[in-house]
Amino acid sequence: MALVPFRPRSALSTFDDFNNFFDSFFTDFWSGRRNYIKLDVSEDEKGYTIEAEVPGINKDEINITLEEGLLRISIEKEENVENTAKNYIHKERRYTSASRSLMLPNAAADGVKARLDNGILTINVPKVTPGPVNRIEIE
């Protein structure tokens, strides 16, 4: 019987791996989400810019809606892979869906633009331009 040298990992590294495992497990479990769209949202006086990471997703698999200030981004992707080798068929199916919603106060439904480039979905949502302030006289 031969002995194999044992090189233990540092205790700190092992502890970090343990914590990362449990953090991701419970985050996924309690939020109920395995597929999560990561967003960056910025605002200026003209409107909002939303950047979403959607790697491997085509534009026909993305649905974007804006209703009463609620912007919803949803993705549905279905993949079927079939390989034939050694007289057997190996078939895998994968269905992925994810969605994110966020409230955008003063969002205008007209003039919203979306662009998909290299896995980054950019949505520009203009703000409603406020009308003139009307002074109301008391009778």
C-alpha positions as CSV (number, residue, x, y, z in Angstrom):
1,M,0.0,0.0,0.0
2,A,1.5,3.3,-1.0
3,L,1.0,6.6,0.9
4,V,-0.1,9.7,-0.9
5,P,1.1,13.0,0.5
6,F,-1.7,15.1,2.0
7,R,-1.7,18.9,1.4
8,P,-4.4,20.5,3.5
9,R,-6.0,23.7,2.3
10,S,-5.7,26.6,4.7
11,A,-8.5,26.7,7.3
12,L,-9.5,30.2,6.1
13,S,-10.0,29.0,2.5
14,T,-12.1,26.0,3.6
15,F,-14.2,28.2,5.9
16,D,-14.8,30.7,3.0
17,D,-15.8,27.9,0.7
18,F,-18.2,26.6,3.3
19,N,-19.8,30.0,3.8
20,N,-20.1,30.7,0.1
21,F,-21.8,27.3,-0.4
22,F,-24.4,28.0,2.3
23,D,-24.9,31.6,1.3
24,S,-25.7,30.7,-2.3
25,F,-27.9,27.7,-1.3
26,F,-30.1,29.7,1.1
27,T,-30.3,32.7,-1.1
28,D,-31.5,30.5,-4.0
29,F,-33.8,28.5,-1.6
30,W,-35.5,31.3,0.2
31,S,-35.8,33.7,-2.8
32,G,-37.2,30.8,-4.9
33,R,-35.0,31.9,-7.8
34,R,-32.3,30.0,-9.5
35,N,-32.3,32.1,-12.6
36,Y,-31.8,35.8,-11.7
37,I,-31.4,38.7,-14.1
38,K,-28.8,41.1,-12.8
39,L,-29.6,44.8,-13.3
40,D,-27.9,48.1,-13.2
41,V,-30.3,51.1,-13.1
42,S,-29.3,54.7,-13.5
43,E,-31.4,57.9,-13.6
44,D,-31.0,61.4,-14.8
45,E,-33.4,64.3,-15.4
46,K,-34.4,62.9,-18.9
47,G,-35.1,59.2,-17.9
48,Y,-33.9,55.9,-16.7
49,T,-31.3,53.5,-18.2
50,I,-31.5,49.9,-17.3
51,E,-28.7,47.4,-18.2
52,A,-29.5,43.7,-17.7
53,E,-27.1,40.8,-18.1
54,V,-28.7,38.2,-20.4
55,P,-25.8,36.1,-21.8
56,G,-26.8,33.5,-24.3
57,I,-30.3,34.9,-24.8
58,N,-31.6,36.0,-28.2
59,K,-33.9,39.1,-28.5
60,D,-36.9,36.9,-29.5
61,E,-36.6,35.2,-26.1
62,I,-37.0,38.4,-24.2
63,N,-40.3,40.1,-23.3
64,I,-40.3,43.7,-21.9
65,T,-43.4,45.5,-20.7
66,L,-44.0,48.8,-19.1
67,E,-47.4,49.4,-17.4
68,E,-48.2,52.3,-15.0
69,G,-44.5,52.7,-14.1
70,L,-43.8,48.9,-13.6
71,L,-41.1,47.7,-15.9
72,R,-41.0,43.9,-16.3
73,I,-38.2,42.0,-18.1
74,S,-38.9,38.3,-18.6
75,I,-36.9,35.6,-20.4
76,E,-38.0,32.2,-21.7
77,K,-35.5,29.9,-23.4
78,E,-35.9,26.3,-24.4
79,E,-33.0,24.2,-25.6
80,N,-33.1,20.7,-27.1
81,V,-29.8,18.9,-27.8
82,E,-29.7,15.6,-29.5
83,N,-26.6,13.5,-30.0
84,T,-26.5,10.1,-31.7
85,A,-23.5,7.9,-31.0
86,K,-22.8,4.2,-30.4
87,N,-26.3,3.1,-31.3
88,Y,-28.0,5.1,-28.7
89,I,-29.7,8.5,-28.5
90,H,-28.8,11.0,-25.8
91,K,-31.3,13.8,-25.5
92,E,-31.2,16.8,-23.1
93,R,-33.8,19.4,-22.7
94,R,-33.4,22.6,-20.8
95,Y,-36.0,25.2,-20.1
96,T,-35.0,28.5,-18.5
97,S,-37.2,31.3,-17.4
98,A,-36.4,34.4,-15.3
99,S,-38.0,37.8,-14.7
100,R,-37.3,41.0,-12.9
101,S,-39.7,43.9,-12.2
102,L,-39.0,47.4,-11.0
103,M,-41.0,50.5,-10.4
104,L,-39.9,53.6,-12.3
105,P,-41.7,56.7,-11.0
106,N,-42.7,59.2,-13.8
107,A,-41.8,56.7,-16.6
108,A,-43.3,57.5,-20.0
109,A,-44.7,54.6,-21.9
110,D,-43.9,56.4,-25.2
111,G,-40.4,56.5,-26.5
112,V,-39.0,53.4,-24.7
113,K,-36.0,51.9,-26.5
114,A,-34.3,48.6,-26.0
115,R,-31.1,47.2,-27.5
116,L,-29.3,43.8,-27.1
117,D,-25.6,43.8,-27.6
118,N,-23.1,41.0,-26.6
119,G,-25.4,39.7,-23.8
120,I,-26.2,43.1,-22.3
121,L,-29.8,44.4,-22.7
122,T,-30.0,48.2,-22.5
123,I,-33.4,49.8,-22.0
124,N,-33.9,53.6,-22.1
125,V,-37.1,54.8,-20.5
126,P,-37.9,58.5,-20.8
127,K,-39.6,60.3,-17.9
128,V,-42.9,62.1,-18.3
129,T,-42.3,65.8,-18.8
130,P,-44.2,67.7,-16.2
131,G,-46.8,70.1,-17.6
132,P,-47.0,73.7,-16.5
133,V,-48.2,74.4,-13.0
134,N,-51.6,76.0,-12.9
135,R,-52.5,78.3,-10.1
136,I,-56.0,77.8,-8.8
137,E,-57.8,80.8,-7.5
138,I,-60.1,80.4,-4.5
139,E,-63.6,81.7,-4.9
